[in-house]
């Protein structure tokens, strides 16, 4: 948890926007569900649907600038997040 906090602070200090930072950090919900599904040996339709819903919901909430015509670029500072 502390490593994640420090990485996020470094990324924000290097100029990553707060919305982009929140989106990248909220991807842990998607990663955890996918990893658990793979460990169980199968991916159910409910897992796929909930993962897609979580990903799209986080994108709509936290990437507003991109949806309004902005660009989503990936830089070195994003690696810290």
C-alpha positions as a Markdown table, in Angstrom:
| # | Residue | x | y | z |
|---|---|---|---|---|
| 1 | Unk | 0.0 | 0.0 | 0.0 |
| 2 | Unk | 2.8 | 2.4 | 0.9 |
| 3 | Unk | 4.6 | 1.6 | -2.4 |
| 4 | Unk | 1.4 | 2.5 | -4.3 |
| 5 | Unk | 1.0 | 5.7 | -2.5 |
| 6 | Unk | 4.6 | 6.8 | -3.1 |
| 7 | Unk | 4.4 | 5.8 | -6.8 |
| 8 | Unk | 1.2 | 7.8 | -7.2 |
| 9 | Unk | 2.8 | 10.8 | -5.4 |
| 10 | Unk | 5.8 | 10.7 | -7.7 |
| 11 | Unk | 3.6 | 10.4 | -10.8 |
| 12 | Unk | 1.5 | 13.3 | -9.8 |
| 13 | Unk | 4.6 | 15.3 | -9.0 |
| 14 | Unk | 5.9 | 14.6 | -12.5 |
| 15 | Unk | 2.8 | 16.1 | -14.1 |
| 16 | Unk | 0.3 | 13.3 | -14.5 |
| 17 | Unk | -3.3 | 14.6 | -14.3 |
| 18 | Unk | -5.3 | 13.6 | -11.2 |
| 19 | Unk | -8.1 | 12.1 | -13.4 |
| 20 | Unk | -5.6 | 9.9 | -15.3 |
| 21 | Unk | -3.9 | 9.0 | -12.0 |
| 22 | Unk | -7.3 | 7.9 | -10.5 |
| 23 | Unk | -8.2 | 5.9 | -13.6 |
| 24 | Unk | -4.9 | 4.0 | -13.5 |
| 25 | Unk | -5.2 | 3.3 | -9.8 |
| 26 | Unk | -8.8 | 2.2 | -10.1 |
| 27 | Unk | -7.7 | -0.4 | -12.6 |
| 28 | Unk | -6.8 | -2.6 | -9.6 |
| 29 | Unk | -10.5 | -3.6 | -9.5 |
| 30 | Unk | -10.2 | -5.0 | -13.0 |
| 31 | Unk | -6.9 | -6.7 | -12.4 |
| 32 | Unk | -8.0 | -8.4 | -9.2 |
| 33 | Unk | -11.2 | -9.8 | -10.8 |
| 34 | Unk | -9.3 | -11.1 | -13.8 |
| 35 | Unk | -6.5 | -12.6 | -11.7 |
| 36 | Unk | -9.1 | -14.3 | -9.5 |
| 37 | Unk | -10.9 | -15.7 | -12.5 |
| 38 | Unk | -7.7 | -17.1 | -14.0 |
| 39 | Unk | -6.8 | -18.7 | -10.7 |
| 40 | Unk | -10.2 | -20.3 | -10.5 |
| 41 | Unk | -9.6 | -21.8 | -14.0 |
| 42 | Unk | -12.6 | -20.2 | -15.7 |
| 43 | Unk | -14.0 | -16.8 | -16.5 |
| 44 | Unk | -17.7 | -16.5 | -16.1 |
| 45 | Unk | -20.0 | -14.2 | -18.1 |
| 46 | Unk | -20.7 | -12.4 | -14.9 |
| 47 | Unk | -17.0 | -11.7 | -14.3 |
| 48 | Unk | -16.6 | -10.4 | -17.9 |
| 49 | Unk | -19.7 | -8.2 | -17.6 |
| 50 | Unk | -18.7 | -6.8 | -14.2 |
| 51 | Unk | -15.2 | -6.2 | -15.4 |
| 52 | Unk | -16.3 | -4.3 | -18.5 |
| 53 | Unk | -18.8 | -2.3 | -16.4 |
| 54 | Unk | -16.2 | -1.4 | -13.9 |
| 55 | Unk | -13.7 | -0.4 | -16.6 |
| 56 | Unk | -16.2 | 1.7 | -18.5 |
| 57 | Unk | -17.6 | 3.4 | -15.4 |
| 58 | Unk | -14.1 | 4.3 | -14.2 |
| 59 | Unk | -13.3 | 5.7 | -17.6 |
| 60 | Unk | -16.4 | 7.8 | -17.8 |
| 61 | Unk | -15.9 | 9.2 | -14.3 |
| 62 | Unk | -12.2 | 9.8 | -14.3 |
| 63 | Unk | -11.2 | 10.5 | -18.0 |
| 64 | Unk | -13.6 | 13.4 | -18.7 |
| 65 | Unk | -11.0 | 15.4 | -20.6 |
| 66 | Unk | -10.4 | 12.6 | -23.0 |
| 67 | Unk | -14.1 | 12.2 | -23.7 |
| 68 | Unk | -14.4 | 15.9 | -24.4 |
| 69 | Unk | -11.9 | 15.8 | -27.2 |
| 70 | Unk | -8.6 | 15.7 | -25.2 |
| 71 | Unk | -5.9 | 13.1 | -25.9 |
| 72 | Unk | -4.9 | 10.2 | -23.8 |
| 73 | Unk | -1.1 | 10.0 | -24.0 |
| 74 | Unk | 1.1 | 7.6 | -22.1 |
| 75 | Unk | 4.4 | 8.9 | -20.7 |
| 76 | Unk | 7.2 | 7.9 | -18.4 |
| 77 | Unk | 5.4 | 9.4 | -15.3 |
| 78 | Unk | 2.5 | 7.0 | -15.9 |
| 79 | Unk | 4.8 | 4.1 | -15.0 |
| 80 | Unk | 5.0 | 5.3 | -11.4 |
| 81 | Unk | 1.3 | 5.0 | -11.0 |
